[in-house]
Amino acid sequence: MWRRKSYFQESDSGSTVSDSKLDCEQVMMNADMEELSARVDAVKEENLKLKSENQVLGQYIENLMSASSVFQTTDTKSKRK
């Protein structure tokens, strides 16, 4: 499991950080997690939007290609006669 390095270091006397400092660190980490979660949601939404746009553009290109004589298949046997 990934752990963030503590915001607070042990004091010179070797005692551990106080409960209030740990609570503060927890609040800060929760805020970071909320920001990251919101960012992930935004990226997922943008991804879905772009996929949809790509499908529309792909269909548009296929329609243009099928309507153009440049992209039509040719019968090579009939041209040789």
mmCIF file of the N, C-alpha and C atoms, coordinates in Angstrom:
data_MODEL
# 
_entry.id   MODEL 
# 
loop_
_atom_site.group_PDB 
_atom_site.id 
_atom_site.type_symbol 
_atom_site.label_atom_id 
_atom_site.label_alt_id 
_atom_site.label_comp_id 
_atom_site.label_asym_id 
_atom_site.label_entity_id 
_atom_site.label_seq_id 
_atom_site.pdbx_PDB_ins_code 
_atom_site.Cartn_x 
_atom_site.Cartn_y 
_atom_site.Cartn_z 
_atom_site.occupancy 
_atom_site.B_iso_or_equiv 
_atom_site.pdbx_formal_charge 
_atom_site.auth_seq_id 
_atom_site.auth_comp_id 
_atom_site.auth_asym_id 
_atom_site.auth_atom_id 
_atom_site.pdbx_PDB_model_num 
ATOM 1   N N  . MET A 1 1  ? 0.836   -1.189 0.000   1.00 0.00 ? 1  MET A N  1 
ATOM 2   C CA . MET A 1 1  ? 0.000   0.000  0.000   1.00 0.00 ? 1  MET A CA 1 
ATOM 3   C C  . MET A 1 1  ? 0.873   1.242  0.000   1.00 0.00 ? 1  MET A C  1 
ATOM 4   N N  . TRP A 1 2  ? 0.495   2.228  -0.778  1.00 0.00 ? 2  TRP A N  1 
ATOM 5   C CA . TRP A 1 2  ? 1.256   3.459  -0.884  1.00 0.00 ? 2  TRP A CA 1 
ATOM 6   C C  . TRP A 1 2  ? 1.007   4.325  0.322   1.00 0.00 ? 2  TRP A C  1 
ATOM 7   N N  . ARG A 1 3  ? 2.066   4.849  0.882   1.00 0.00 ? 3  ARG A N  1 
ATOM 8   C CA . ARG A 1 3  ? 1.924   5.758  2.021   1.00 0.00 ? 3  ARG A CA 1 
ATOM 9   C C  . ARG A 1 3  ? 2.682   7.029  1.742   1.00 0.00 ? 3  ARG A C  1 
ATOM 10  N N  . ARG A 1 4  ? 2.051   8.137  2.019   1.00 0.00 ? 4  ARG A N  1 
ATOM 11  C CA . ARG A 1 4  ? 2.692   9.429  1.860   1.00 0.00 ? 4  ARG A CA 1 
ATOM 12  C C  . ARG A 1 4  ? 3.624   9.666  3.045   1.00 0.00 ? 4  ARG A C  1 
ATOM 13  N N  . LYS A 1 5  ? 4.749   10.269 2.773   1.00 0.00 ? 5  LYS A N  1 
ATOM 14  C CA . LYS A 1 5  ? 5.670   10.611 3.838   1.00 0.00 ? 5  LYS A CA 1 
ATOM 15  C C  . LYS A 1 5  ? 4.982   11.590 4.777   1.00 0.00 ? 5  LYS A C  1 
ATOM 16  N N  . SER A 1 6  ? 5.175   11.410 6.029   1.00 0.00 ? 6  SER A N  1 
ATOM 17  C CA . SER A 1 6  ? 4.513   12.246 7.029   1.00 0.00 ? 6  SER A CA 1 
ATOM 18  C C  . SER A 1 6  ? 4.878   13.711 6.834   1.00 0.00 ? 6  SER A C  1 
ATOM 19  N N  . TYR A 1 7  ? 3.895   14.564 7.037   1.00 0.00 ? 7  TYR A N  1 
ATOM 20  C CA . TYR A 1 7  ? 4.142   16.001 6.977   1.00 0.00 ? 7  TYR A CA 1 
ATOM 21  C C  . TYR A 1 7  ? 4.975   16.466 8.172   1.00 0.00 ? 7  TYR A C  1 
ATOM 22  N N  . PHE A 1 8  ? 4.941   15.694 9.235   1.00 0.00 ? 8  PHE A N  1 
ATOM 23  C CA . PHE A 1 8  ? 5.598   16.078 10.473  1.00 0.00 ? 8  PHE A CA 1 
ATOM 24  C C  . PHE A 1 8  ? 6.666   15.062 10.836  1.00 0.00 ? 8  PHE A C  1 
ATOM 25  N N  . GLN A 1 9  ? 7.773   15.539 11.329  1.00 0.00 ? 9  GLN A N  1 
ATOM 26  C CA . GLN A 1 9  ? 8.873   14.684 11.741  1.00 0.00 ? 9  GLN A CA 1 
ATOM 27  C C  . GLN A 1 9  ? 8.843   14.513 13.261  1.00 0.00 ? 9  GLN A C  1 
ATOM 28  N N  . GLU A 1 10 ? 9.543   13.492 13.745  1.00 0.00 ? 10 GLU A N  1 
ATOM 29  C CA . GLU A 1 10 ? 9.653   13.302 15.191  1.00 0.00 ? 10 GLU A CA 1 
ATOM 30  C C  . GLU A 1 10 ? 10.494  14.432 15.772  1.00 0.00 ? 10 GLU A C  1 
ATOM 31  N N  . SER A 1 11 ? 10.211  14.778 17.006  1.00 0.00 ? 11 SER A N  1 
ATOM 32  C CA . SER A 1 11 ? 10.971  15.840 17.655  1.00 0.00 ? 11 SER A CA 1 
ATOM 33  C C  . SER A 1 11 ? 12.345  15.315 18.058  1.00 0.00 ? 11 SER A C  1 
ATOM 34  N N  . ASP A 1 12 ? 13.221  16.215 18.467  1.00 0.00 ? 12 ASP A N  1 
ATOM 35  C CA . ASP A 1 12 ? 14.576  15.837 18.847  1.00 0.00 ? 12 ASP A CA 1 
ATOM 36  C C  . ASP A 1 12 ? 14.593  14.868 20.023  1.00 0.00 ? 12 ASP A C  1 
ATOM 37  N N  . SER A 1 13 ? 13.580  14.940 20.864  1.00 0.00 ? 13 SER A N  1 
ATOM 38  C CA . SER A 1 13 ? 13.550  14.067 22.037  1.00 0.00 ? 13 SER A CA 1 
ATOM 39  C C  . SER A 1 13 ? 13.119  12.654 21.668  1.00 0.00 ? 13 SER A C  1 
ATOM 40  N N  . GLY A 1 14 ? 12.732  12.421 20.406  1.00 0.00 ? 14 GLY A N  1 
ATOM 41  C CA . GLY A 1 14 ? 12.365  11.090 19.961  1.00 0.00 ? 14 GLY A CA 1 
ATOM 42  C C  . GLY A 1 14 ? 10.907  10.763 20.185  1.00 0.00 ? 14 GLY A C  1 
ATOM 43  N N  . SER A 1 15 ? 10.144  11.650 20.743  1.00 0.00 ? 15 SER A N  1 
ATOM 44  C CA . SER A 1 15 ? 8.725   11.381 20.976  1.00 0.00 ? 15 SER A CA 1 
ATOM 45  C C  . SER A 1 15 ? 7.966   11.439 19.663  1.00 0.00 ? 15 SER A C  1 
ATOM 46  N N  . THR A 1 16 ? 6.842   10.771 19.604  1.00 0.00 ? 16 THR A N  1 
ATOM 47  C CA . THR A 1 16 ? 6.045   10.754 18.380  1.00 0.00 ? 16 THR A CA 1 
ATOM 48  C C  . THR A 1 16 ? 5.247   12.039 18.260  1.00 0.00 ? 16 THR A C  1 
ATOM 49  N N  . VAL A 1 17 ? 4.701   12.261 17.068  1.00 0.00 ? 17 VAL A N  1 
ATOM 50  C CA . VAL A 1 17 ? 3.924   13.472 16.832  1.00 0.00 ? 17 VAL A CA 1 
ATOM 51  C C  . VAL A 1 17 ? 2.644   13.436 17.642  1.00 0.00 ? 17 VAL A C  1 
ATOM 52  N N  . SER A 1 18 ? 2.142   14.585 17.972  1.00 0.00 ? 18 SER A N  1 
ATOM 53  C CA . SER A 1 18 ? 0.947   14.651 18.807  1.00 0.00 ? 18 SER A CA 1 
ATOM 54  C C  . SER A 1 18 ? -0.297  14.278 18.023  1.00 0.00 ? 18 SER A C  1 
ATOM 55  N N  . ASP A 1 19 ? -1.344  13.932 18.741  1.00 0.00 ? 19 ASP A N  1 
ATOM 56  C CA . ASP A 1 19 ? -2.604  13.557 18.110  1.00 0.00 ? 19 ASP A CA 1 
ATOM 57  C C  . ASP A 1 19 ? -3.162  14.689 17.257  1.00 0.00 ? 19 ASP A C  1 
ATOM 58  N N  . SER A 1 20 ? -3.009  15.916 17.692  1.00 0.00 ? 20 SER A N  1 
ATOM 59  C CA . SER A 1 20 ? -3.557  17.034 16.920  1.00 0.00 ? 20 SER A CA 1 
ATOM 60  C C  . SER A 1 20 ? -2.826  17.191 15.588  1.00 0.00 ? 20 SER A C  1 
ATOM 61  N N  . LYS A 1 21 ? -1.539  16.947 15.596  1.00 0.00 ? 21 LYS A N  1 
ATOM 62  C CA . LYS A 1 21 ? -0.792  17.024 14.346  1.00 0.00 ? 21 LYS A CA 1 
ATOM 63  C C  . LYS A 1 21 ? -1.187  15.870 13.420  1.00 0.00 ? 21 LYS A C  1 
ATOM 64  N N  . LEU A 1 22 ? -1.417  14.702 13.980  1.00 0.00 ? 22 LEU A N  1 
ATOM 65  C CA . LEU A 1 22 ? -1.866  13.568 13.174  1.00 0.00 ? 22 LEU A CA 1 
ATOM 66  C C  . LEU A 1 22 ? -3.252  13.838 12.594  1.00 0.00 ? 22 LEU A C  1 
ATOM 67  N N  . ASP A 1 23 ? -4.116  14.443 13.385  1.00 0.00 ? 23 ASP A N  1 
ATOM 68  C CA . ASP A 1 23 ? -5.443  14.801 12.896  1.00 0.00 ? 23 ASP A CA 1 
ATOM 69  C C  . ASP A 1 23 ? -5.347  15.806 11.752  1.00 0.00 ? 23 ASP A C  1 
ATOM 70  N N  . CYS A 1 24 ? -4.460  16.761 11.896  1.00 0.00 ? 24 CYS A N  1 
ATOM 71  C CA . CYS A 1 24 ? -4.254  17.753 10.847  1.00 0.00 ? 24 CYS A CA 1 
ATOM 72  C C  . CYS A 1 24 ? -3.742  17.078 9.582   1.00 0.00 ? 24 CYS A C  1 
ATOM 73  N N  . GLU A 1 25 ? -2.809  16.163 9.749   1.00 0.00 ? 25 GLU A N  1 
ATOM 74  C CA . GLU A 1 25 ? -2.267  15.434 8.597   1.00 0.00 ? 25 GLU A CA 1 
ATOM 75  C C  . GLU A 1 25 ? -3.361  14.612 7.916   1.00 0.00 ? 25 GLU A C  1 
ATOM 76  N N  . GLN A 1 26 ? -4.223  13.992 8.696   1.00 0.00 ? 26 GLN A N  1 
ATOM 77  C CA . GLN A 1 26 ? -5.314  13.199 8.145   1.00 0.00 ? 26 GLN A CA 1 
ATOM 78  C C  . GLN A 1 26 ? -6.276  14.092 7.350   1.00 0.00 ? 26 GLN A C  1 
ATOM 79  N N  . VAL A 1 27 ? -6.593  15.252 7.869   1.00 0.00 ? 27 VAL A N  1 
ATOM 80  C CA . VAL A 1 27 ? -7.475  16.185 7.171   1.00 0.00 ? 27 VAL A CA 1 
ATOM 81  C C  . VAL A 1 27 ? -6.847  16.616 5.851   1.00 0.00 ? 27 VAL A C  1 
ATOM 82  N N  . MET A 1 28 ? -5.551  16.895 5.868   1.00 0.00 ? 28 MET A N  1 
ATOM 83  C CA . MET A 1 28 ? -4.853  17.310 4.652   1.00 0.00 ? 28 MET A CA 1 
ATOM 84  C C  . MET A 1 28 ? -4.830  16.176 3.634   1.00 0.00 ? 28 MET A C  1 
ATOM 85  N N  . MET A 1 29 ? -4.613  14.960 4.089   1.00 0.00 ? 29 MET A N  1 
ATOM 86  C CA . MET A 1 29 ? -4.590  13.818 3.177   1.00 0.00 ? 29 MET A CA 1 
ATOM 87  C C  . MET A 1 29 ? -5.981  13.538 2.616   1.00 0.00 ? 29 MET A C  1 
ATOM 88  N N  . ASN A 1 30 ? -7.024  13.712 3.429   1.00 0.00 ? 30 ASN A N  1 
ATOM 89  C CA . ASN A 1 30 ? -8.392  13.541 2.939   1.00 0.00 ? 30 ASN A CA 1 
ATOM 90  C C  . ASN A 1 30 ? -8.715  14.577 1.861   1.00 0.00 ? 30 ASN A C  1 
ATOM 91  N N  . ALA A 1 31 ? -8.256  15.799 2.066   1.00 0.00 ? 31 ALA A N  1 
ATOM 92  C CA . ALA A 1 31 ? -8.479  16.846 1.060   1.00 0.00 ? 31 ALA A CA 1 
ATOM 93  C C  . ALA A 1 31 ? -7.760  16.493 -0.236  1.00 0.00 ? 31 ALA A C  1 
ATOM 94  N N  . ASP A 1 32 ? -6.534  15.990 -0.118  1.00 0.00 ? 32 ASP A N  1 
ATOM 95  C CA . ASP A 1 32 ? -5.788  15.564 -1.308  1.00 0.00 ? 32 ASP A CA 1 
ATOM 96  C C  . ASP A 1 32 ? -6.527  14.448 -2.037  1.00 0.00 ? 32 ASP A C  1 
ATOM 97  N N  . MET A 1 33 ? -7.064  13.498 -1.279  1.00 0.00 ? 33 MET A N  1 
ATOM 98  C CA . MET A 1 33 ? -7.778  12.377 -1.876  1.00 0.00 ? 33 MET A CA 1 
ATOM 99  C C  . MET A 1 33 ? -9.045  12.862 -2.583  1.00 0.00 ? 33 MET A C  1 
ATOM 100 N N  . GLU A 1 34 ? -9.748  13.799 -1.998  1.00 0.00 ? 34 GLU A N  1 
ATOM 101 C CA . GLU A 1 34 ? -10.949 14.351 -2.634  1.00 0.00 ? 34 GLU A CA 1 
ATOM 102 C C  . GLU A 1 34 ? -10.600 15.064 -3.937  1.00 0.00 ? 34 GLU A C  1 
ATOM 103 N N  . GLU A 1 35 ? -9.500  15.817 -3.936  1.00 0.00 ? 35 GLU A N  1 
ATOM 104 C CA . GLU A 1 35 ? -9.062  16.507 -5.148  1.00 0.00 ? 35 GLU A CA 1 
ATOM 105 C C  . GLU A 1 35 ? -8.703  15.498 -6.243  1.00 0.00 ? 35 GLU A C  1 
ATOM 106 N N  . LEU A 1 36 ? -7.979  14.455 -5.867  1.00 0.00 ? 36 LEU A N  1 
ATOM 107 C CA . LEU A 1 36 ? -7.597  13.434 -6.848  1.00 0.00 ? 36 LEU A CA 1 
ATOM 108 C C  . LEU A 1 36 ? -8.819  12.698 -7.386  1.00 0.00 ? 36 LEU A C  1 
ATOM 109 N N  . SER A 1 37 ? -9.758  12.411 -6.524  1.00 0.00 ? 37 SER A N  1 
ATOM 110 C CA . SER A 1 37 ? -10.977 11.737 -6.946  1.00 0.00 ? 37 SER A CA 1 
ATOM 111 C C  . SER A 1 37 ? -11.773 12.603 -7.923  1.00 0.00 ? 37 SER A C  1 
ATOM 112 N N  . ALA A 1 38 ? -11.862 13.890 -7.638  1.00 0.00 ? 38 ALA A N  1 
ATOM 113 C CA . ALA A 1 38 ? -12.559 14.806 -8.542  1.00 0.00 ? 38 ALA A CA 1 
ATOM 114 C C  . ALA A 1 38 ? -11.853 14.884 -9.886  1.00 0.00 ? 38 ALA A C  1 
ATOM 115 N N  . ARG A 1 39 ? -10.542 14.882 -9.860  1.00 0.00 ? 39 ARG A N  1 
ATOM 116 C CA . ARG A 1 39 ? -9.762  14.922 -11.104 1.00 0.00 ? 39 ARG A CA 1 
ATOM 117 C C  . ARG A 1 39 ? -9.983  13.658 -11.933 1.00 0.00 ? 39 ARG A C  1 
ATOM 118 N N  . VAL A 1 40 ? -10.005 12.510 -11.277 1.00 0.00 ? 40 VAL A N  1 
ATOM 119 C CA . VAL A 1 40 ? -10.251 11.245 -11.977 1.00 0.00 ? 40 VAL A CA 1 
ATOM 120 C C  . VAL A 1 40 ? -11.631 11.273 -12.630 1.00 0.00 ? 40 VAL A C  1 
ATOM 121 N N  . ASP A 1 41 ? -12.627 11.753 -11.900 1.00 0.00 ? 41 ASP A N  1 
ATOM 122 C CA . ASP A 1 41 ? -13.981 11.837 -12.456 1.00 0.00 ? 41 ASP A CA 1 
ATOM 123 C C  . ASP A 1 41 ? -14.025 12.757 -13.671 1.00 0.00 ? 41 ASP A C  1 
ATOM 124 N N  . ALA A 1 42 ? -13.316 13.885 -13.599 1.00 0.00 ? 42 ALA A N  1 
ATOM 125 C CA . ALA A 1 42 ? -13.289 14.828 -14.723 1.00 0.00 ? 42 ALA A CA 1 
ATOM 126 C C  . ALA A 1 42 ? -12.613 14.203 -15.941 1.00 0.00 ? 42 ALA A C  1 
ATOM 127 N N  . VAL A 1 43 ? -11.539 13.469 -15.723 1.00 0.00 ? 43 VAL A N  1 
ATOM 128 C CA . VAL A 1 43 ? -10.821 12.834 -16.827 1.00 0.00 ? 43 VAL A CA 1 
ATOM 129 C C  . VAL A 1 43 ? -11.678 11.734 -17.454 1.00 0.00 ? 43 VAL A C  1 
ATOM 130 N N  . LYS A 1 44 ? -12.391 10.962 -16.628 1.00 0.00 ? 44 LYS A N  1 
ATOM 131 C CA . LYS A 1 44 ? -13.284 9.929  -17.157 1.00 0.00 ? 44 LYS A CA 1 
ATOM 132 C C  . LYS A 1 44 ? -14.379 10.551 -18.021 1.00 0.00 ? 44 LYS A C  1 
ATOM 133 N N  . GLU A 1 45 ? -14.945 11.651 -17.548 1.00 0.00 ? 45 GLU A N  1 
ATOM 134 C CA . GLU A 1 45 ? -16.004 12.335 -18.303 1.00 0.00 ? 45 GLU A CA 1 
ATOM 135 C C  . GLU A 1 45 ? -15.471 12.863 -19.638 1.00 0.00 ? 45 GLU A C  1 
ATOM 136 N N  . GLU A 1 46 ? -14.297 13.456 -19.610 1.00 0.00 ? 46 GLU A N  1 
ATOM 137 C CA . GLU A 1 46 ? -13.685 13.962 -20.836 1.00 0.00 ? 46 GLU A CA 1 
ATOM 138 C C  . GLU A 1 46 ? -13.378 12.822 -21.803 1.00 0.00 ? 46 GLU A C  1 
ATOM 139 N N  . ASN A 1 47 ? -12.919 11.703 -21.277 1.00 0.00 ? 47 ASN A N  1 
ATOM 140 C CA . ASN A 1 47 ? -12.618 10.535 -22.092 1.00 0.00 ? 47 ASN A CA 1 
ATOM 141 C C  . ASN A 1 47 ? -13.875 10.043 -22.816 1.00 0.00 ? 47 ASN A C  1 
ATOM 142 N N  . LEU A 1 48 ? -14.983 9.942  -22.109 1.00 0.00 ? 48 LEU A N  1 
ATOM 143 C CA . LEU A 1 48 ? -16.236 9.506  -22.724 1.00 0.00 ? 48 LEU A CA 1 
ATOM 144 C C  . LEU A 1 48 ? -16.686 10.476 -23.815 1.00 0.00 ? 48 LEU A C  1 
ATOM 145 N N  . LYS A 1 49 ? -16.528 11.763 -23.547 1.00 0.00 ? 49 LYS A N  1 
ATOM 146 C CA . LYS A 1 49 ? -16.903 12.784 -24.528 1.00 0.00 ? 49 LYS A CA 1 
ATOM 147 C C  . LYS A 1 49 ? -16.064 12.640 -25.797 1.00 0.00 ? 49 LYS A C  1 
ATOM 148 N N  . LEU A 1 50 ? -14.768 12.459 -25.627 1.00 0.00 ? 50 LEU A N  1 
ATOM 149 C CA . LEU A 1 50 ? -13.872 12.328 -26.782 1.00 0.00 ? 50 LEU A CA 1 
ATOM 150 C C  . LEU A 1 50 ? -14.138 11.043 -27.560 1.00 0.00 ? 50 LEU A C  1 
ATOM 151 N N  . LYS A 1 51 ? -14.451 9.954  -26.864 1.00 0.00 ? 51 LYS A N  1 
ATOM 152 C CA . LYS A 1 51 ? -14.791 8.714  -27.551 1.00 0.00 ? 51 LYS A CA 1 
ATOM 153 C C  . LYS A 1 51 ? -16.027 8.900  -28.415 1.00 0.00 ? 51 LYS A C  1 
ATOM 154 N N  . SER A 1 52 ? -17.007 9.578  -27.880 1.00 0.00 ? 52 SER A N  1 
ATOM 155 C CA . SER A 1 52 ? -18.240 9.832  -28.628 1.00 0.00 ? 52 SER A CA 1 
ATOM 156 C C  . SER A 1 52 ? -17.958 10.690 -29.859 1.00 0.00 ? 52 SER A C  1 
ATOM 157 N N  . GLU A 1 53 ? -17.170 11.732 -29.685 1.00 0.00 ? 53 GLU A N  1 
ATOM 158 C CA . GLU A 1 53 ? -16.817 12.600 -30.812 1.00 0.00 ? 53 GLU A CA 1 
ATOM 159 C C  . GLU A 1 53 ? -16.041 11.815 -31.868 1.00 0.00 ? 53 GLU A C  1 
ATOM 160 N N  . ASN A 1 54 ? -15.152 10.930 -31.444 1.00 0.00 ? 54 ASN A N  1 
ATOM 161 C CA . ASN A 1 54 ? -14.381 10.118 -32.390 1.00 0.00 ? 54 ASN A CA 1 
ATOM 162 C C  . ASN A 1 54 ? -15.292 9.198  -33.195 1.00 0.00 ? 54 ASN A C  1 
ATOM 163 N N  . GLN A 1 55 ? -16.303 8.643  -32.549 1.00 0.00 ? 55 GLN A N  1 
ATOM 164 C CA . GLN A 1 55 ? -17.248 7.792  -33.269 1.00 0.00 ? 55 GLN A CA 1 
ATOM 165 C C  . GLN A 1 55 ? -17.999 8.588  -34.333 1.00 0.00 ? 55 GLN A C  1 
ATOM 166 N N  . VAL A 1 56 ? -18.433 9.785  -33.987 1.00 0.00 ? 56 VAL A N  1 
ATOM 167 C CA . VAL A 1 56 ? -19.145 10.640 -34.941 1.00 0.00 ? 56 VAL A CA 1 
ATOM 168 C C  . VAL A 1 56 ? -18.234 10.990 -36.113 1.00 0.00 ? 56 VAL A C  1 
ATOM 169 N N  . LEU A 1 57 ? -17.011 11.373 -35.808 1.00 0.00 ? 57 LEU A N  1 
ATOM 170 C CA . LEU A 1 57 ? -16.069 11.730 -36.868 1.00 0.00 ? 57 LEU A CA 1 
ATOM 171 C C  . LEU A 1 57 ? -15.723 10.521 -37.738 1.00 0.00 ? 57 LEU A C  1 
ATOM 172 N N  . GLY A 1 58 ? -15.575 9.356  -37.124 1.00 0.00 ? 58 GLY A N  1 
ATOM 173 C CA . GLY A 1 58 ? -15.292 8.148  -37.888 1.00 0.00 ? 58 GLY A CA 1 
ATOM 174 C C  . GLY A 1 58 ? -16.417 7.823  -38.853 1.00 0.00 ? 58 GLY A C  1 
ATOM 175 N N  . GLN A 1 59 ? -17.649 7.948  -38.401 1.00 0.00 ? 59 GLN A N  1 
ATOM 176 C CA . GLN A 1 59 ? -18.799 7.697  -39.266 1.00 0.00 ? 59 GLN A CA 1 
ATOM 177 C C  . GLN A 1 59 ? -18.863 8.732  -40.392 1.00 0.00 ? 59 GLN A C  1 
ATOM 178 N N  . TYR A 1 60 ? -18.569 9.978  -40.071 1.00 0.00 ? 60 TYR A N  1 
ATOM 179 C CA . TYR A 1 60 ? -18.566 11.050 -41.071 1.00 0.00 ? 60 TYR A CA 1 
ATOM 180 C C  . TYR A 1 60 ? -17.528 10.762 -42.160 1.00 0.00 ? 60 TYR A C  1 
ATOM 181 N N  . ILE A 1 61 ? -16.343 10.343 -41.748 1.00 0.00 ? 61 ILE A N  1 
ATOM 182 C CA . ILE A 1 61 ? -15.276 10.034 -42.703 1.00 0.00 ? 61 ILE A CA 1 
ATOM 183 C C  . ILE A 1 61 ? -15.667 8.837  -43.568 1.00 0.00 ? 61 ILE A C  1 
ATOM 184 N N  . GLU A 1 62 ? -16.249 7.819  -42.960 1.00 0.00 ? 62 GLU A N  1 
ATOM 185 C CA . GLU A 1 62 ? -16.702 6.657  -43.737 1.00 0.00 ? 62 GLU A CA 1 
ATOM 186 C C  . GLU A 1 62 ? -17.743 7.073  -44.769 1.00 0.00 ? 62 GLU A C  1 
ATOM 187 N N  . ASN A 1 63 ? -18.668 7.934  -44.384 1.00 0.00 ? 63 ASN A N  1 
ATOM 188 C CA . ASN A 1 63 ? -19.688 8.415  -45.321 1.00 0.00 ? 63 ASN A CA 1 
ATOM 189 C C  . ASN A 1 63 ? -19.071 9.201  -46.468 1.00 0.00 ? 63 ASN A C  1 
ATOM 190 N N  . LEU A 1 64 ? -18.100 10.048 -46.151 1.00 0.00 ? 64 LEU A N  1 
ATOM 191 C CA . LEU A 1 64 ? -17.423 10.815 -47.204 1.00 0.00 ? 64 LEU A CA 1 
ATOM 192 C C  . LEU A 1 64 ? -16.675 9.888  -48.155 1.00 0.00 ? 64 LEU A C  1 
ATOM 193 N N  . MET A 1 65 ? -16.007 8.899  -47.599 1.00 0.00 ? 65 MET A N  1 
ATOM 194 C CA . MET A 1 65 ? -15.237 7.970  -48.433 1.00 0.00 ? 65 MET A CA 1 
ATOM 195 C C  . MET A 1 65 ? -16.160 7.138  -49.321 1.00 0.00 ? 65 MET A C  1 
ATOM 196 N N  . SER A 1 66 ? -17.287 6.730  -48.788 1.00 0.00 ? 66 SER A N  1 
ATOM 197 C CA . SER A 1 66 ? -18.201 5.924  -49.604 1.00 0.00 ? 66 SER A CA 1 
ATOM 198 C C  . SER A 1 66 ? -18.867 6.763  -50.692 1.00 0.00 ? 66 SER A C  1 
ATOM 199 N N  . ALA A 1 67 ? -18.993 8.061  -50.479 1.00 0.00 ? 67 ALA A N  1 
ATOM 200 C CA . ALA A 1 67 ? -19.612 8.934  -51.470 1.00 0.00 ? 67 ALA A CA 1 
ATOM 201 C C  . ALA A 1 67 ? -18.619 9.381  -52.541 1.00 0.00 ? 67 ALA A C  1 
ATOM 202 N N  . SER A 1 68 ? -17.328 9.233  -52.276 1.00 0.00 ? 68 SER A N  1 
ATOM 203 C CA . SER A 1 68 ? -16.308 9.688  -53.206 1.00 0.00 ? 68 SER A CA 1 
ATOM 204 C C  . SER A 1 68 ? -15.888 8.557  -54.147 1.00 0.00 ? 68 SER A C  1 
ATOM 205 N N  . SER A 1 69 ? -15.745 8.893  -55.414 1.00 0.00 ? 69 SER A N  1 
ATOM 206 C CA . SER A 1 69 ? -15.314 7.886  -56.388 1.00 0.00 ? 69 SER A CA 1 
ATOM 207 C C  . SER A 1 69 ? -13.835 7.525  -56.213 1.00 0.00 ? 69 SER A C  1 
ATOM 208 N N  . VAL A 1 70 ? -13.079 8.361  -55.590 1.00 0.00 ? 70 VAL A N  1 
ATOM 209 C CA . VAL A 1 70 ? -11.661 8.095  -55.375 1.00 0.00 ? 70 VAL A CA 1 
ATOM 210 C C  . VAL A 1 70 ? -11.469 6.849  -54.514 1.00 0.00 ? 70 VAL A C  1 
ATOM 211 N N  . PHE A 1 71 ? -12.361 6.616  -53.564 1.00 0.00 ? 71 PHE A N  1 
ATOM 212 C CA . PHE A 1 71 ? -12.211 5.513  -52.633 1.00 0.00 ? 71 PHE A CA 1 
ATOM 213 C C  . PHE A 1 71 ? -13.039 4.290  -53.019 1.00 0.00 ? 71 PHE A C  1 
ATOM 214 N N  . GLN A 1 72 ? -13.644 4.313  -54.178 1.00 0.00 ? 72 GLN A N  1 
ATOM 215 C CA . GLN A 1 72 ? -14.438 3.169  -54.620 1.00 0.00 ? 72 GLN A CA 1 
ATOM 216 C C  . GLN A 1 72 ? -13.513 2.083  -55.146 1.00 0.00 ? 72 GLN A C  1 
ATOM 217 N N  . THR A 1 73 ? -13.907 0.819  -54.966 1.00 0.00 ? 73 THR A N  1 
ATOM 218 C CA . THR A 1 73 ? -13.112 -0.283 -55.487 1.00 0.00 ? 73 THR A CA 1 
ATOM 219 C C  . THR A 1 73 ? -13.279 -0.327 -57.001 1.00 0.00 ? 73 THR A C  1 
ATOM 220 N N  . THR A 1 74 ? -12.228 -0.729 -57.671 1.00 0.00 ? 74 THR A N  1 
ATOM 221 C CA . THR A 1 74 ? -12.268 -0.810 -59.132 1.00 0.00 ? 74 THR A CA 1 
ATOM 222 C C  . THR A 1 74 ? -12.134 -2.258 -59.553 1.00 0.00 ? 74 THR A C  1 
ATOM 223 N N  . ASP A 1 75 ? -12.672 -2.559 -60.706 1.00 0.00 ? 75 ASP A N  1 
ATOM 224 C CA . ASP A 1 75 ? -12.587 -3.912 -61.274 1.00 0.00 ? 75 ASP A CA 1 
ATOM 225 C C  . ASP A 1 75 ? -11.417 -3.920 -62.240 1.00 0.00 ? 75 ASP A C  1 
ATOM 226 N N  . THR A 1 76 ? -10.299 -4.509 -61.824 1.00 0.00 ? 76 THR A N  1 
ATOM 227 C CA . THR A 1 76 ? -9.087  -4.496 -62.660 1.00 0.00 ? 76 THR A CA 1 
ATOM 228 C C  . THR A 1 76 ? -9.221  -5.373 -63.896 1.00 0.00 ? 76 THR A C  1 
ATOM 229 N N  . LYS A 1 77 ? -10.057 -6.407 -63.866 1.00 0.00 ? 77 LYS A N  1 
ATOM 230 C CA . LYS A 1 77 ? -10.226 -7.296 -64.999 1.00 0.00 ? 77 LYS A CA 1 
ATOM 231 C C  . LYS A 1 77 ? -10.895 -6.569 -66.154 1.00 0.00 ? 77 LYS A C  1 
ATOM 232 N N  . SER A 1 78 ? -11.845 -5.727 -65.900 1.00 0.00 ? 78 SER A N  1 
ATOM 233 C CA . SER A 1 78 ? -12.543 -5.029 -66.976 1.00 0.00 ? 78 SER A CA 1 
ATOM 234 C C  . SER A 1 78 ? -11.655 -3.981 -67.636 1.00 0.00 ? 78 SER A C  1 
ATOM 235 N N  . LYS A 1 79 ? -10.688 -3.439 -66.906 1.00 0.00 ? 79 LYS A N  1 
ATOM 236 C CA . LYS A 1 79 ? -9.795  -2.417 -67.473 1.00 0.00 ? 79 LYS A CA 1 
ATOM 237 C C  . LYS A 1 79 ? -8.768  -3.047 -68.422 1.00 0.00 ? 79 LYS A C  1 
ATOM 238 N N  . ARG A 1 80 ? -8.445  -4.316 -68.245 1.00 0.00 ? 80 ARG A N  1 
ATOM 239 C CA . ARG A 1 80 ? -7.432  -4.972 -69.075 1.00 0.00 ? 80 ARG A CA 1 
ATOM 240 C C  . ARG A 1 80 ? -7.969  -5.360 -70.445 1.00 0.00 ? 80 ARG A C  1 
ATOM 241 N N  . LYS A 1 81 ? -9.248  -5.448 -70.619 1.00 0.00 ? 81 LYS A N  1 
ATOM 242 C CA . LYS A 1 81 ? -9.836  -5.889 -71.895 1.00 0.00 ? 81 LYS A CA 1 
ATOM 243 C C  . LYS A 1 81 ? -9.710  -4.889 -72.966 1.00 0.00 ? 81 LYS A C  1 
# 
